[in-house]
Amino acid sequence: MNRINDVEPSTSRPAQQHWLVVGGGVMGLKLAMDLVNRGQKVTVAEAAPQFGGLTSAWQLGDVVWDRFYHVTLLSDTKLRDLLSDIGLESEMQWVETKTGFYTDGELLSMSNTGEFLRFPPLNLIQKLRLGGTIFYASKIKNWRRLEKLTVERWLRRWSGNRVFEKIWLPLLKAKLGEAYPQTSAAFIWAHTARMYKARRSGMKTEMFGYVPGGYARVLDRLAETLTERGVRLLSGHPVSEIRSAEGGGLDVTFANGTQENFDNVVSTIASPLIAKTCPCLTEEEKSRHANIRYLGVVCASMLLRKPISQYYVTNITDTWVPLTAVIEMSTIVDPQQELGGHHLVYLPKYLPDDHPGLNESDEDYQEKCLSTLEKMYDHFSRDDVVDFKVSRAKYVAALSTVDYSTRLPPVVTSVPGFYALNSAHIVKGNLNVNETITLGEELLNELVWPDFQRRCGSGSNPQPVVDERPLAESPV
């Protein structure tokens, strides 16, 4: 039976009310589905011309594919459930991947234990300490104690200074820039835990998957399903203000000047934007939202006549390279079936949200990328470039700073009916599509829906929902 239509009956279901979901990324669209499955009326407002947020697609040459790079792991059960609900999971294509390292001017493979043991930059003891650190991180359950330590302090303790300086530090700077000293050890733990979970869920190799047609097809099918369920989808509708209405509910003003009243609003947009769009929040709530630091990204998509390498991801430890990594998407996505016989490469650079590099011109970033690739790969030629485009996002992922979870803004806010639920509430994972879907589902079940039931007076002796940070037993 299709799970979309398989809604559990509830003896205490509140009467239907009209909900607005602000933000049409995957989290917002999945929340809309969950709400309509509970008998609610739902509208989704997305500021951009198309839905999807960071998963949206664009045209590169004759190819339509994702603006930013995404893959599905075998362990991404919530995402795979969603794909099953909309009839796409059975079409998933799974591929074994390889990992490369660019270090000391040389491209090296790091795809199995033997290659790890032969890794030239480190001696045997250093390799054992590096491997031991990764293995130990994968076994840690109490992530909160890691949140109290900086990632540098923790990695130096377990890997040693040489391994930290040669491997970890360049990778941290490439991913976090100068924000790495404030980042907690939970950052490394989250990344390690996800990859180990992926290996435990299947073979002892990295198996990555994709839906034929990419996220463009996923989003089209999801939007079609939501529309069939009665959800109103508004693209190109940025929200400029949300206020409590005198007659009840929330008055929402859109950037085009129109205003509508909704019974409830769930905002999934970045926290600094939530602080600006809802002036009725307390000063403490607005401060908590405004003070969350984000990583942004400048990411080039490059369509080529020839592949660059055999590695899905090439990690970079040479500090002269101005890229976070080289992502060869066509090691996963079939070039003939999906890319018109061409090869797709992503060239990302992650930067703090206030970094001037996020405003670098497309022309300058393109030249930086191409000249870098010419130095890294002897066989690379600009003549092989079919198309080259640059995409940016200021708010990609909240920085996991020391004691981050203690400073989170509440999901259930001081404004009745207004809920702030976004990816900043990921406290024991890293940002990916599966994690945002899981987060939205858990917080809807644990905080948003119980508060809604309480306010509607449904259920027996409903108690107020208190959203305090940190929580003794956090639902996420």
C-alpha positions as CSV (number, residue, x, y, z in Angstrom):
1,M,0.0,0.0,0.0
2,N,1.3,3.5,-0.8
3,R,2.4,5.0,2.5
4,I,1.3,8.5,1.4
5,N,-2.3,7.4,1.6
6,D,-1.8,5.2,4.6
7,V,-2.6,7.7,7.4
8,E,-3.1,6.3,10.8
9,P,-6.5,7.3,12.3
10,S,-6.5,9.4,15.4
11,T,-9.2,9.6,18.0
12,S,-8.0,13.0,19.1
13,R,-7.2,14.6,15.7
14,P,-7.8,18.4,15.8
15,A,-10.2,20.1,13.4
16,Q,-8.6,21.0,10.1
17,Q,-6.7,24.3,10.1
18,H,-4.7,26.1,7.5
19,W,-0.9,25.8,7.7
20,L,1.7,27.8,5.9
21,V,5.1,26.1,5.4
22,V,7.7,28.8,4.6
23,G,10.5,27.3,2.5
24,G,10.0,24.8,-0.3
25,G,13.1,22.8,0.2
26,V,12.9,19.0,0.7
27,M,12.2,19.6,4.5
28,G,9.4,22.0,3.8
29,L,7.8,19.8,1.2
30,K,8.0,16.7,3.4
31,L,6.5,18.6,6.3
32,A,3.6,19.7,4.0
33,M,3.1,16.0,3.2
34,D,3.1,15.0,6.8
35,L,0.6,17.8,7.7
36,V,-1.8,17.0,4.9
37,N,-1.7,13.3,5.9
38,R,-2.9,14.5,9.3
39,G,-6.0,16.1,7.7
40,Q,-4.7,19.7,7.6
41,K,-5.0,22.3,4.9
42,V,-1.5,23.3,3.7
43,T,0.2,26.0,1.6
44,V,3.9,26.0,0.8
45,A,5.6,29.4,0.0
46,E,9.0,29.3,-1.6
47,A,11.0,32.5,-2.4
48,A,12.8,31.1,-5.4
49,P,11.2,30.5,-8.8
50,Q,11.4,26.8,-8.3
51,F,11.1,24.4,-5.4
52,G,13.9,22.3,-3.9
53,G,16.2,24.8,-2.2
54,L,19.7,23.3,-2.1
55,T,18.4,20.3,-4.1
56,S,17.0,22.3,-7.0
57,A,18.2,21.6,-10.5
58,W,19.4,23.7,-13.5
59,Q,20.5,23.3,-17.1
60,L,24.1,22.8,-18.0
61,G,24.7,22.5,-21.7
62,D,22.0,20.1,-22.8
63,V,21.8,18.4,-19.4
64,V,19.4,19.1,-16.5
65,W,20.9,18.1,-13.2
66,D,21.4,19.2,-9.6
67,R,22.9,22.7,-8.9
68,F,24.8,21.2,-5.9
69,Y,26.1,17.7,-5.6
70,H,23.9,15.1,-3.8
71,V,24.0,11.3,-3.4
72,T,21.9,8.8,-1.5
73,L,23.5,6.3,0.8
74,L,22.2,2.8,1.5
75,S,21.6,3.9,5.1
76,D,19.4,6.9,4.1
77,T,16.3,5.1,5.2
78,K,14.0,8.2,5.6
79,L,14.9,9.5,2.1
80,R,14.5,6.1,0.6
81,D,11.0,5.8,2.3
82,L,10.0,9.1,0.7
83,L,11.3,8.0,-2.7
84,S,9.3,4.8,-2.3
85,D,6.2,6.8,-1.4
86,I,6.4,8.7,-4.6
87,G,7.2,5.7,-6.7
88,L,10.9,6.3,-7.4
89,E,12.9,4.2,-4.9
90,S,12.7,1.1,-7.1
91,E,14.5,3.0,-9.9
92,M,17.5,3.8,-7.7
93,Q,20.9,3.1,-9.3
94,W,23.6,2.0,-6.9
95,V,27.4,2.4,-7.6
96,E,30.5,1.5,-5.7
97,T,32.7,4.6,-5.3
98,K,36.4,5.4,-4.9
99,T,38.0,8.1,-2.9
100,G,41.1,10.1,-3.8
101,F,43.5,12.4,-2.0
102,Y,45.5,15.2,-3.6
103,T,48.5,15.7,-1.3
104,D,52.1,16.9,-1.9
105,G,51.2,17.6,-5.5
106,E,50.2,14.0,-6.2
107,L,46.9,12.3,-6.7
108,L,46.6,9.2,-4.5
109,S,43.9,6.5,-4.1
110,M,42.4,6.0,-0.6
111,S,39.6,3.5,-1.4
112,N,40.6,0.5,0.7
113,T,42.7,-0.7,3.6
114,G,45.7,-1.6,1.5
115,E,45.8,1.9,-0.1
116,F,45.5,3.4,3.3
117,L,48.4,1.5,4.6
118,R,50.5,2.5,1.6
119,F,49.6,6.2,2.0
120,P,53.0,8.0,1.6
121,P,52.6,11.2,3.7
122,L,52.3,9.2,7.0
123,N,54.4,6.5,8.6
124,L,52.9,3.4,10.0
125,I,52.3,4.7,13.5
126,Q,50.7,7.8,12.2
127,K,48.4,5.8,9.9
128,L,47.4,3.6,12.8
129,R,46.6,6.7,14.9
130,L,44.6,8.2,12.0
131,G,42.7,5.0,11.5
132,G,42.2,4.5,15.2
133,T,40.7,8.0,15.5
134,I,38.2,7.4,12.8
135,F,37.2,4.0,14.2
136,Y,36.9,5.4,17.8
137,A,34.7,8.3,16.5
138,S,32.4,5.8,14.9
139,K,31.8,4.0,18.2
140,I,31.0,7.1,20.3
141,K,27.4,7.3,21.5
142,N,27.6,10.3,23.9
143,W,28.0,13.0,21.2
144,R,27.3,15.8,23.7
145,R,30.7,15.5,25.4
146,L,32.3,15.9,22.0
147,E,30.3,19.1,21.6
148,K,32.2,20.6,24.6
149,L,35.6,20.2,22.9
150,T,37.1,21.9,19.9
151,V,37.7,19.7,16.9
152,E,41.3,20.7,16.9
153,R,41.9,19.7,20.5
154,W,40.1,16.4,20.1
155,L,41.9,15.5,16.9
156,R,45.3,16.4,18.2
157,R,44.7,14.3,21.3
158,W,43.8,11.1,19.4
159,S,45.6,11.5,16.0
160,G,48.7,13.3,17.2
161,N,50.2,16.6,16.0
162,R,51.8,15.3,12.8
163,V,48.6,13.7,11.5
164,F,46.6,16.8,12.5
165,E,48.9,19.2,10.7
166,K,49.3,17.0,7.6
167,I,45.8,15.7,7.1
168,W,43.2,17.1,9.4
169,L,44.1,20.7,9.4
170,P,44.1,21.2,5.6
171,L,40.8,19.3,5.4
172,L,39.2,21.4,8.2
173,K,40.4,24.7,6.6
174,A,39.1,23.5,3.2
175,K,35.7,22.8,4.7
176,L,35.3,25.4,7.4
177,G,37.8,28.1,6.5
178,E,38.9,30.2,9.5
179,A,35.9,29.1,11.5
180,Y,37.5,25.7,12.3
181,P,38.9,26.9,15.7
182,Q,35.4,27.4,17.0
183,T,34.0,24.2,15.6
184,S,33.3,21.3,18.0
185,A,34.5,17.8,17.8
186,A,30.9,16.7,17.1
187,F,31.5,17.9,13.5
188,I,34.0,15.1,12.8
189,W,31.9,12.6,14.8
190,A,28.8,13.3,12.7
191,H,30.6,12.9,9.4
192,T,32.3,9.7,10.5
193,A,29.1,8.2,12.0
194,R,27.2,8.7,8.7
195,M,29.8,6.9,6.6
196,Y,30.2,4.0,9.0
197,K,26.4,3.6,9.1
198,A,26.4,3.5,5.3
199,R,28.9,0.7,5.3
200,R,27.1,-1.2,8.0
201,S,23.9,-1.0,6.1
202,G,25.3,-3.0,3.1
203,M,28.6,-4.2,1.9
204,K,31.8,-3.0,3.4
205,T,32.2,-0.5,0.6
206,E,30.8,2.9,-0.1
207,M,27.7,2.4,-2.2
208,F,26.1,5.7,-3.5
209,G,22.9,6.0,-5.4
210,Y,20.8,8.4,-7.4
211,V,17.4,8.5,-9.0
212,P,17.5,8.7,-12.8
213,G,16.8,12.3,-13.8
214,G,18.3,13.6,-10.5
215,Y,16.5,15.8,-8.1
216,A,14.7,17.6,-10.9
217,R,12.6,14.4,-11.3
218,V,12.3,13.8,-7.6
219,L,11.0,17.4,-7.0
220,D,8.6,17.2,-10.0
221,R,7.1,13.9,-8.6
222,L,6.9,15.3,-5.1
223,A,5.2,18.5,-6.2
224,E,2.8,16.5,-8.3
225,T,1.9,14.2,-5.4
226,L,1.4,17.2,-3.0
227,T,-0.8,19.0,-5.5
228,E,-2.9,15.8,-5.9
229,R,-3.3,15.8,-2.1
230,G,-4.6,19.3,-2.1
231,V,-1.5,21.2,-1.1
232,R,-1.2,24.7,-2.6
233,L,2.3,25.4,-3.9
234,L,3.5,29.0,-4.3
235,S,6.9,29.5,-5.9
236,G,8.4,33.0,-6.3
237,H,6.6,34.0,-3.0
238,P,9.2,35.2,-0.4
239,V,7.7,36.0,2.9
240,S,8.5,39.5,4.2
241,E,6.7,39.5,7.6
242,I,4.7,37.2,10.0
243,R,2.7,38.8,12.8
244,S,0.0,37.7,15.2
245,A,-3.4,38.7,14.0
246,E,-5.9,40.5,16.1
247,G,-8.7,38.2,15.0
248,G,-6.6,35.1,15.6
249,G,-4.0,33.2,13.7
250,L,-1.0,34.8,11.9
251,D,-1.0,37.5,9.2
252,V,1.6,36.7,6.6
253,T,2.8,39.5,4.2
254,F,4.5,38.4,1.0
255,A,7.1,40.4,-0.8
256,N,4.6,41.3,-3.6
257,G,2.5,43.1,-1.0
258,T,-0.3,40.6,-0.7
259,Q,-1.4,39.4,2.8
260,E,-3.0,36.2,4.0
261,N,-4.1,34.8,7.3
262,F,-3.1,31.3,8.4
263,D,-3.9,29.4,11.6
264,N,-0.3,28.1,11.9
265,V,3.1,28.8,10.2
266,V,6.1,26.5,10.1
267,S,9.2,28.4,8.9
268,T,12.0,26.2,7.6
269,I,14.2,29.0,6.2
270,A,17.6,29.9,7.6
271,S,17.6,31.2,11.2
272,P,18.9,34.8,10.4
273,L,16.0,35.1,8.0
274,I,13.5,33.9,10.6
275,A,14.7,36.6,13.0
276,K,14.0,39.2,10.3
277,T,10.6,37.9,9.2
278,C,8.9,37.4,12.5
279,P,9.2,40.7,14.6
280,C,6.8,39.3,17.3
281,L,9.4,36.9,18.5
282,T,11.0,37.8,21.8
283,E,14.4,39.6,21.7
284,E,16.0,36.5,23.1
285,E,14.5,34.3,20.4
286,K,15.5,36.7,17.6
287,S,19.0,36.9,19.1
288,R,19.4,33.2,19.1
289,H,18.3,32.9,15.5
290,A,20.5,35.9,14.4
291,N,23.6,34.6,16.1
292,I,23.7,31.2,14.5
293,R,26.7,31.1,12.1
294,Y,26.4,29.3,8.8
295,L,28.7,27.9,6.2
296,G,28.0,29.2,2.7
297,V,29.3,27.7,-0.6
298,V,30.4,28.8,-4.0
299,C,30.1,25.8,-6.3
300,A,31.0,25.4,-9.9
301,S,29.3,22.8,-12.1
302,M,31.5,21.8,-15.1
303,L,30.4,19.7,-18.0
304,L,33.3,18.0,-19.7
305,R,34.0,15.8,-22.8
306,K,36.4,13.7,-20.7
307,P,36.5,12.6,-17.1
308,I,39.0,14.2,-14.7
309,S,39.6,11.1,-12.5
310,Q,38.2,7.8,-11.3
311,Y,37.3,9.2,-7.8
312,Y,33.9,10.4,-6.8
313,V,35.5,12.7,-4.2
314,T,39.1,13.9,-4.2
315,N,40.0,15.3,-0.8
316,I,42.7,18.1,-0.9
317,T,45.4,18.6,1.7
318,D,47.7,20.9,-0.3
319,T,46.9,24.4,1.0
320,W,47.6,26.2,-2.3
321,V,44.5,24.6,-3.8
322,P,41.5,27.1,-3.4
323,L,38.9,24.3,-3.5
324,T,37.3,22.2,-0.8
325,A,37.3,19.1,-3.0
326,V,36.9,17.9,-6.6
327,I,33.6,15.9,-7.0
328,E,33.4,13.7,-10.1
329,M,29.7,13.1,-10.2
330,S,29.9,11.1,-13.4
331,T,31.7,8.3,-11.4
332,I,28.2,7.7,-10.0
333,V,25.8,9.1,-12.6
334,D,25.8,7.2,-15.9
335,P,27.3,9.6,-18.5
336,Q,25.6,8.0,-21.4
337,Q,22.1,7.7,-19.9
338,E,22.0,10.9,-17.9
339,L,24.6,13.3,-19.1
340,G,24.5,13.1,-22.9
341,G,27.8,11.3,-23.0
342,H,29.6,14.1,-21.0
343,H,31.1,14.1,-17.5
344,L,29.9,16.3,-14.6
345,V,32.3,17.7,-12.1
346,Y,31.5,19.9,-9.1
347,L,34.1,22.3,-7.7
348,P,32.9,23.6,-4.3
349,K,34.5,26.1,-1.9
350,Y,32.8,26.4,1.6
351,L,33.1,29.7,3.3
352,P,31.6,31.3,6.5
353,D,28.4,33.2,5.6
354,D,30.1,36.6,6.1
355,H,33.1,35.8,3.9
356,P,33.7,38.1,0.9
357,G,34.6,35.1,-1.3
358,L,30.9,34.3,-1.5
359,N,30.5,37.5,-3.7
360,E,33.4,36.7,-6.0
361,S,32.4,37.1,-9.6
362,D,31.5,34.1,-11.7
363,E,34.4,34.9,-14.1
364,D,37.0,35.2,-11.4
365,Y,35.9,31.9,-9.8
366,Q,35.8,30.1,-13.1
367,E,39.4,31.3,-13.9
368,K,40.5,30.2,-10.4
369,C,39.0,26.8,-10.9
370,L,40.3,26.2,-14.4
371,S,43.9,27.3,-13.6
372,T,43.9,25.1,-10.5
373,L,42.8,22.1,-12.4
374,E,45.5,22.7,-15.0
375,K,48.1,22.5,-12.2
376,M,46.5,19.5,-10.5
377,Y,45.8,17.3,-13.6
378,D,48.4,17.1,-16.4
379,H,45.7,15.8,-18.8
380,F,43.1,18.5,-18.1
381,S,42.4,20.9,-20.9
382,R,40.0,23.9,-21.1
383,D,39.1,22.7,-24.6
384,D,37.2,19.8,-23.0
385,V,34.9,22.1,-21.1
386,V,31.4,22.1,-22.6
387,D,29.7,24.4,-20.1
388,F,30.6,26.0,-16.8
389,K,28.2,27.6,-14.3
390,V,28.6,28.9,-10.8
391,S,26.0,28.6,-8.0
392,R,26.1,30.2,-4.6
393,A,24.2,29.7,-1.3
394,K,24.9,31.9,1.8
395,Y,23.1,29.6,4.3
396,V,24.0,26.0,3.7
397,A,24.7,24.5,7.1
398,A,24.9,25.9,10.6
399,L,28.4,25.7,12.1
400,S,28.6,23.1,14.8
401,T,30.4,25.4,17.3
402,V,31.3,24.4,20.9
403,D,28.2,23.9,23.0
404,Y,26.1,24.6,20.0
405,S,23.0,22.7,21.1
406,T,22.7,24.9,24.3
407,R,22.2,28.0,22.2
408,L,19.5,26.8,19.8
409,P,16.3,28.8,19.4
410,P,13.1,27.0,20.3
411,V,11.0,25.2,17.7
412,V,7.9,26.0,19.6
413,T,8.1,29.8,19.8
414,S,6.5,32.4,22.0
415,V,4.2,33.3,19.2
416,P,1.2,31.0,19.3
417,G,1.0,28.9,16.1
418,F,4.5,29.9,14.8
419,Y,7.1,27.2,14.7
420,A,10.8,27.7,13.7
421,L,12.0,24.3,12.4
422,N,15.0,24.3,10.1
423,S,18.3,22.5,9.5
424,A,20.0,24.5,12.3
425,H,18.4,22.0,14.7
426,I,20.6,19.2,13.4
427,V,22.7,18.6,16.5
428,K,23.8,15.0,16.1
429,G,24.4,14.7,12.4
430,N,25.6,16.5,9.3
431,L,23.6,18.3,6.7
432,N,22.2,16.0,4.0
433,V,18.8,15.4,2.6
434,N,18.1,12.3,4.7
435,E,19.0,14.2,7.9
436,T,16.7,17.1,7.2
437,I,13.8,14.8,6.4
438,T,14.4,12.8,9.6
439,L,14.7,16.0,11.6
440,G,11.5,17.5,10.3
441,E,9.5,14.3,11.0
442,E,10.9,13.9,14.5
443,L,10.3,17.5,15.6
444,L,6.9,17.6,14.0
445,N,6.0,14.5,16.1
446,E,7.7,15.5,19.3
447,L,7.1,19.2,19.5
448,V,5.0,20.9,16.8
449,W,2.0,18.5,16.7
450,P,1.7,18.1,20.5
451,D,1.7,21.9,20.9
452,F,-0.9,22.2,18.1
453,Q,-3.1,19.6,19.8
454,R,-2.7,21.4,23.2
455,R,-3.7,24.8,21.7
456,C,-6.7,23.2,19.9
457,G,-7.8,21.4,23.1
458,S,-7.7,17.9,21.6
459,G,-6.8,14.8,23.5
460,S,-7.3,14.2,27.2
461,N,-5.8,16.7,29.6
462,P,-3.3,18.1,27.2
463,Q,-0.2,19.5,28.8
464,P,1.9,22.5,27.6
465,V,4.8,21.6,25.3
466,V,8.0,23.0,26.6
467,D,10.9,23.3,24.1
468,E,14.0,23.9,26.2
469,R,17.6,23.8,25.1
470,P,19.5,21.8,25.9
471,L,17.0,18.9,26.3
472,A,17.9,16.0,28.6
473,E,16.7,13.6,26.0
474,S,16.6,15.5,22.7
475,P,14.3,14.1,20.0
476,V,17.0,14.8,17.5
